[in-house]
Amino acid sequence: MEAPLPPRESAKFVADRSQDVIVEKAGVYRVAEMLLEKVPDREFGVGGWKSLHELNPQEADEDAVNWVFVADTLNFSFWSEEEDRKCMVQYKGKMHSGYWALCAAINRALDQGIPLTRPSYYATVTLDQLQHILHSDTDVPMPLIEERHQILNETGKILLEKFGGSFLNCVRKSDKSAQKLLSLIVENFPSYRDVAVYQGKRISFYKRAQILVADTWCVLEGKGDGCFSDISSITMFADYRLPQVLAYLGAIRYSDELLKKLLKGEMFPSGDKQEVEIRGCSVWCVELIRDQLLKLVEKRGVKIGVDINSILLDFYLWDYARDHREDMKGIPFHRTRCIYY
Ligand SMILES: Nc1nc2c(c(CN[C@H]3C=C[C@H](O)[C@@H]3O)cn2[C@@H]2O[C@H](COP(=O)(O)O)[C@@H](O)[C@H]2O)c(=O)[nH]1
């Protein structure tokens, strides 16, 4: 079977044909302007991944890389049916929800001496053990526990068989190329194969695979094994939060028909035409924001100490969505229950 279009080309292919999601040029310019004043901030670079997020590993060693691998292997589908009834995990006195609930649960397990980041452990962890490890401190469990269990067992076995039990060995096979590492991930780990067919074309989003490359880059602080020459070829990560924040900022717009379905909280199957358009247009929108931002930096002669890329824009916008949850209440996010994002 033919290989799917790579993520960036896939996003353009969808955006050029999309009927129910539109990329708003005026909104793209506005977001680029908003980001322009943020870019000089220290946190905007690789360092923000640790300095802004206490649950992320603060080291840059092999254990930290294997922590990232487990987190991104399980980094999907945290949204709850009702916004005010969701899985929460308490860690060091703070309650965490969504993606951070997963990170809190991983750190809670490690503190209890459960070697959750070791593939020899998670390759054979039982469902009961995993339910205990990921247990919620509310009455709402983390979604898709069975899928998470199956994926952990499968992924752990592959890491043991093919990469000597450490994701760092996989990273080292990439010759410091982000695209090579992306290919190694999707070729070897089935649960990362986030692809779809749109208007007869096989396309890819590879959301978890791309964020795994990005998080590996950050946990290694862009140095040594993590000094990827082509890191800027990675696109934004097509999850369910970025479309919501891009719609809130007016950078993408939904057709009336699609907006009605979103407001009703309708479910979209993974690979559905409108779900693909939401994801594809969001990825392409961030590519256009980056292009516009680079033009503004040039035109205004803004001094920045970082290569602006779609990863850093994505992380900033994802954190922005976190910090503006209340303001964004009226903007729906699309509900797809799947293992890809
Ligand atoms: N586009 C994009 N999607 C991201 C992330 C992250 C966390 N990663 C970075 C964040 C801080 C550190 O720098 C991590 O590296 C999680 N997600 C996705 O969001 C959803 C969870 O949302 P909520 O239910 O609100 O927690 C789910 O699909 C999850 O897969 C990101 O950064 N970008």
The ligand as an ORCA input file, in Angstrom:
! r2SCAN-3c Opt
* xyz 0 1
  N      -1.441     20.075     20.380
  C      -1.055     19.608     21.581
  N      -1.782     18.640     22.157
  C      -1.362     18.213     23.375
  C      -0.232     18.701     24.022
  C      -0.151     17.991     25.252
  C       0.838     18.139     26.356
  N       2.149     18.204     25.825
  C       2.937     19.322     26.216
  C       2.266     20.286     27.085
  C       3.101     20.732     28.006
  C       4.399     20.086     27.851
  O       5.225     20.945     27.105
  C       4.066     18.848     27.033
  O       5.089     18.501     26.170
  C      -1.211     17.107     25.295
  N      -1.903     17.272     24.164
  C      -3.181     16.695     23.779
  O      -4.180     17.575     24.317
  C      -5.322     16.794     24.724
  C      -5.431     16.896     26.234
  O      -5.877     18.211     26.543
  P      -6.550     18.426     28.000
  O      -7.798     17.507     28.003
  O      -6.851     19.904     28.027
  O      -5.512     17.989     29.005
  C      -5.029     15.366     24.278
  O      -5.425     15.191     22.935
  C      -3.503     15.337     24.339
  O      -2.959     14.328     23.508
  C       0.515     19.720     23.382
  O       1.540     20.239     23.858
  N       0.063     20.129     22.154
*
